[in-house]
Amino acid sequence: MNRKPLAIAVKLAMTGALAGALVACGGGGSGDTSTSDASSGTSVGAVSGFGSVYVNGTRFETDGSVSSDDGLEREDQLEKGMILKVEGDWDDRGEGRADRVSYDDTLRGPISGMSWDDVTRTGSLTMLGQTISLDGKTVFRGATPTTLAGNPQGYRVRVSAWRLEDGSFRASFVGARAIGLEFDDNNEVEIEGVVADLDTSAQTFTINGFLVDYTSAVGDDGFSLDDLANGIVVEVEGYLDGNTIMAEEIDDEDDLFDDDDDVEISGSIYDYDAASGQFSVNGVRVQINGGTEFDDLRESSLADGLFVKVEGDFRNGVLVAEEIEGRDSDAELDGRIESLDLTNETMVVSGVRVQLTGNTLIDDDDDDEDDRRSRVQDVQSLQVGDYLEIEGRQQSSDGGFLEAISIEREDDDDDDDFELEARVSAIGADSITIMNLEVLRNGYSLSGAQVGDEVEIEYRQTSGGEYELTDNVEVDDDSDDDNGSNDD
């Protein structure tokens, strides 16, 4: 391997071509981060755009090189959704400079099974005995999720994912390749996880029940196989022999950050302890204190499985949180673009005001080469009339709007039926309002819906430009006000 691993912060990679990603944005920004709000340290998160590279909402100017052992050397080989470790400087304006960009695969190997629901845009993938959850923010390359689910045993995949409390994963990127192609990787596999069932005599252990044989393995990056022990996190590379991974290289989990680093990291919370104010994200222990600020969530809504971004200082092996931002979607919209303001990166989609940010992932429904472009091109590619599926966070400030986390363009040019799932802002005698959108009742039932409830509505635009329901309002029985946005 011979690399400084991302360890539990997640591994990624897939050879690809993103030609012109840097050129298309003119090399990106001034790179001047010498302001009073500048930070210097490490940012770990998924790529949301290029030109140079967007991670955790910051555009990092890079020299175009990438540090990896998975066949990628250049930024133009990266894909959206891949989880990067960026060392450098950044500021609160969303501009930064990268001194080093690193990545690595989380998992690599053949798929053993996969499910996918096109309606809910959720599913799961199994490989090497590991379970990987999929959702609308998972970026697929090489094959669509529907294609993979239809013939899972016909593909190998490279997965960049967040590791969860139970050892399963939440995929940010899935890169597929059909088995049997001339570029097949000769059954090479990669896996990471917690060592269990260690047998030093047989030289075997398991990761989530999947057997690893390390008879012929060597330690990597200074790791000694004599230090293998149950409970430690390792990364294994090798090849598959039946239902056994024949390990060739094994590396343990290194510290992701240096002491006194300014840190940004995204991931799913696990091992949350409200009494101590601590939880883990990608193997990093996080400490909350009286000075921790919360953005788009309340402290009371912290829970295992919640996806967040944490900013703070890394001290003595613990990330002391200065700010925790909610990054899970709490609203969904299927609709058509009615107007665009490219300067302010806002648009109106079927009556709902939508705000784009540096964190917004813009992806196309078809898996074509044209998607490999800069973020500027991503935004400019949006056109009035496009039908979009948007996941985001509902904001109540400034009249209410949807802050987009992911946008997927659909090919259905004839669909004029819209759907919105979000929290109710107001209810009148003949209408229901969600964010800035007022929808006429049109004879359908609003029964059970109250302000603050999460509801699902189906609606359309009338010839007079108003909006009206096309079905009864459906109230989500799991609505919980504690999960609402905090716009502080």
Secondary structure, 3 states (H helix, E strand, C coil): CCCCCCHHHCCCCCCCCCCCCCHHHCCCCCCCCCCCCCEEEEEEEEEEEECCEEECCEEEECCCECECCCCCCEHHHCCCCCEEEEEEEECCCCEEEEEEEECCCCEEEECCEEEEECCCCEEEEEECCEEEEECCCCEEECCCHHHHHHCHHHEEEEEEEEECCCCCEEEEEEEEEECCCCCCCCCEEEEEEEEEEEECCCCEEEECCEEEECCCCEECCCCCHHHCCCCCEEEEEEEEECCEEEEEEEEECCCCCCCCCEEEEEEEEEEEECCCCEEEECCEEEECCCCCEEECCCHHHCCCCCEEEEEEEEECCEEEEEEEEECCCCEEEEEEEEEEECCCCEEEECCEEEECCCCCEEEECCCCHHHCCCHHHHHHHCCCCCEEEEEEEEECHHHCEEEEEEEEEECCCCCCCEEEEEECCEECCCEEEECCEEEECCCCCCCCCCCCCEEEEEEEECCCCCEEECCCCEECCCCCHHHCCCCC
